[in-house]
Amino acid sequence: MKTIKAEVLLAELNRLRKDLDEDPSDLEWATLHHAFCFVSYKMGEFQKYLDEQAEKGAFDSLET
């Protein structure tokens, strides 16, 4: 079973968000921005979800 920390995925989500020009009228930027904000406020719940997914093998083929 391969585990992953919530901070790793949150950092990647933030990188994707920062790759875009900050434009609240752009659906892609708004989606990434608000997903990033929500997940960052719910880190404990997100980590629990990731742990459950890891038990199912969701990250076994993930390159980290």
Secondary structure, 3 states (H helix, E strand, C coil): CCCCCHHHHHHHHHHHHHHCCCCCCCHHHHHHHHHHHHHHHCHHHHHHHHHHHHHCCCCCCCCC
